[in-house]
Amino acid sequence: MADITDYFIDKFRKGLDQDRVDPRYFRPRAYRNAAVRFRKCSIDDFETRRDILIREAGLNAFLFRADMIPGCDLLSDSGTTTMTIEQWAAMMTGDEAYGSNEGYFEFKSQMGETFGPGLVDDDSLGGSSKSLFIFHQGRAAENAFFSVLKNQLQKGNASFGQHLSKDLDRELRERIELKIRSFSGEETVLTESSCIIPSNSHFDTTQGNIENKGMIPLNMPCREHLANDEEFLFRGNMDIEELDNLLATEGARVPLVYLTITNNTGGGQPVAMSNIAEIRKITKKYNIPFFFDACRFAENAWFIHRNEEGYASRSITEIVHEMFSYVDGFHISLKKDGLVNMGGALVIRNGGAFAEKYPDFTEGLTDYQIMAEGHPTYGGLSGRDIKAISEGLRTIVREDYLDSRIKQVGRFGEQLVKQGLPIIRPVGGHAVYIDVDRFFDGRADDGDFKAISLVALMLIAGHRVCELGLYAFGSYNDGVESPPNPRVNYIRAAVPRLAYEDQDLFSLAEAAGILAENRDKIPGVNVDYGRNLSMRHFKSRFSFKG
């Protein structure tokens, strides 16, 4: 494929030589740079990147060397934050005691201030909390949560019946049955008797953790999202009618309802407060606990503040408090809206529906935490990391920070549109999602996985983005490839917090524009390794077809 990559290298190189007028803005950023880091490689090194991509990384963006990316690394916004100088200063005061370090108590207090009263216990006598559990990152918290939940269900001899109810909505039944058929786990098996974890949309690692425990992750995005309604401002919502039908017919096999804020898999779209309140109403009716996957809670609150009636005069902190007043607990990767590079947490509301339904859960979770992460008061983190989190949670709810952050992502999205790329609109808070089906005008064969090829060519251009579509969320069993249902076929450009400026992001958009102008020349890929593996997009290797 040297001929096609040479073609695009020539196009990318010519693009560098064009003179442009930089955009001007009358409103300055809400922050200024306190430190910079020069790149180790040049944007002109196209052939070097091509060789690394093909020979070392197997066209897999996750396997490409980060130090060889001279442009924007938008693989993820998780843990890639540029921390504030206040956070760095706070790290210098970190207490590295093994048990009950001082940062733990500051962190526990800040969690209560950020998320609202009643969620985190206020025991001031020392010792670890019975509601706050620290982990080294969000996916560790997910794994702990679903591992202990599985043990609790087995201990209680939970029995849901062997077959799905005949009163279950036909489309829901079909999605559940497809999930059962397509599951490729090595140790656990999904069956009609498995319990179900519904969500607006589970992200990849959440879905993987649920499936690994023999549970069925069920995505129920709202109909406005499925209809691609660009005028609807809360496309991250859950389908209320489907949720009500599921709980009415299969509530016995639903241990909790999950809501991801913002909806990452669904294009980084926010969830309305009215949707959150309605889910709480339905879950209360059926006595089912309600949890957040809260990774981008502050960004979600900003959208409520800006776009939902009745919230324009409310502060971000007030909105966050109302959001979390509806839930029985949440897990969070603090590598997103915690503004840090490492950290996660799980919160169980004392006296909430989950704590009442599973009274032994927190004891089991504490045991798990000690075995896997260390003493509960540090949970796999250093004391300095915990100090940085506390400071990050104070910063993240500042409206000037959120204005700067989310409006920059919006400008980036509009620049991609100007370059001819179809995106999910309205633009979400942390990333821009390129709609691969519309990019290829529906003419690309699913088995060619052209989104993988497009991501690979972007790496040659000097920028890294991520395929989150047919390959990441699809599955391969018995020689048959199954796309995700509901269908998602996106490329995500996730913008790290406080790391890039408009010039950087717009340079990526211009490179993507070259691919848009020449989309008919973008080849498919062969899957050389890993097609039948779980979490395959992290591990697979590919080659260009032709």
C-alpha positions, 0 to 999 in steps of 0.5 A: 500500500506504499502507493496510496500512503505516498499519495496522502503523504504528498497531500499532507506535505503540500498542506503544510506549505500553504499560508493562512491567516490565524483566527482572532478572538476578542475573548481571551482564554480563562487560563494562561500557560504556566509550562510548555513541552516541546515535541520530540518529532517534526510534523514533516516526518511522514515516512517515519510515522508510516513505517512505525504505523505499519511495522510496529503498530499494525495500524492500531492507534493504541499501539502507536508510539505517543512520542512520535505524534507531533500534532494532536493526540486525541486518542482519549481525554482520560488522564491526559489533562494538563493539571493546574499550577494549584494542583501541582502545588497541592501535590507538594503537600501530599501525606504518604502515610499508609493508613488515614493520610491527611489528603484522604480526609480533605478528599472526602470533604471535597467530594461532599462539597462537589457532589452534594450532601448525603452522598458521602458520610461525614464520619469525623472520628477517623477510619475509612468511609462506608460510602466512599471507595478510592481506586487508582482509576475508573475501570478498576472501580467498575471492575470492583463494583460488578465483581462484588455485585456478582458475589452478592447476587450469588450469595443471595441465590438470586433467581430470575427465571430461565426465559425473558418475559413475553411482555418485553418489548419486541425490539428490546428482546431482539437486542438482548438476544443479539447480545447473548448470541454475540458474546465472546467471553472466554469464562462466562456465558450470557444466557436468558437467565442472566441479569441485565444492566440497562443504560443510556449507553455503556462505554467499552470498558463498562460493557466489558466489565459487565459482560465479564461477570456474566451480566448483560449490558443493555443500551437504551439511547433516546429516540431523538438520538437514534433518529439523528435529530440535530436540533435536540439538545439532550441526545444523551438521554435514556429512552424512558418508555423502554426503561419502564417496559424493561422494569415492568417485565424484567425488574427482578433481573435488573440489579440497578439502572446505569446512566452515563453523563455525558453519554460517551458512546452516543457521541459525548451527548449530555443528559437533561435534568428532566430525564434524570428525574424521570429515571429516578421516578421510574426506578423508585416505582419498581424499587430498583437502584439508580447509579451514574457513570459520572466521568463527565458530570461537570460538562453535563451540568454545563449543558443543563445550565445553558440549554435546559429551561429553568437552570440559566440562573443556577450555578454549576455547583447547584446543578451538580447537587441536584443531579446527584440528589437523584442517585443511590451511588456513582462511579467516576474516573477522576481522570476526566472531570477530576482534572487529574492523570490518575484516580477513580472512586465509587460512592454508595449512598448511605440509606439509599436503595442500593445500600438497603437492597445489598446491605453486605455490599460495602463490607465486601467492597472494602475487602476487595479494595484492600486486596486489590488496591491497598488500604481504603484511605489511599485506594491505590493512589499516592497521597500527592495524587489525592491532594491533586484530585481535591484541587481538581474537583474545586476547579472543575465546577468553575463556569469560566473553565467550563465555558473555555473548555466546551466552547473550544470543543465546539469550535473544533467541531465546526472547523471539521464541518468546514473541512467537509466532515460529517459529525454528530451534532450538536457537538458534545462537551469532551469530543467531536465524533465523526460519523463514519457511515455519512463520511463514506455515504453508506457505500463502505462495506462494514467488513472493510472497517474503513474507519480503522484505515481513516484513523491510520492515515490520520496518524501518518498526518501526525494526529491520533484519533480513535475508532469507536464504532463497528470494530470497537463495539461489534463482535465476531463469533463463529465466522460472523461479524455482528455490528453493535445494536443500536448501531454506532459507527464513529471516530472520536476526537477526544480533546484533553483538558487544558492541553491544546489551543485552537491552532492545534485542533484546526491543524487536525481538521485541515488534515482530516479535510484532505482525507475527506476530499479523497475519501474514495481512495481510502482503502479497507483493512484486513484484520490480521490478529484479534478479531475474535477477542474481547476488548479487541480494539485495544489489541488487534493488528491490521493491514491495508487492503490492496 
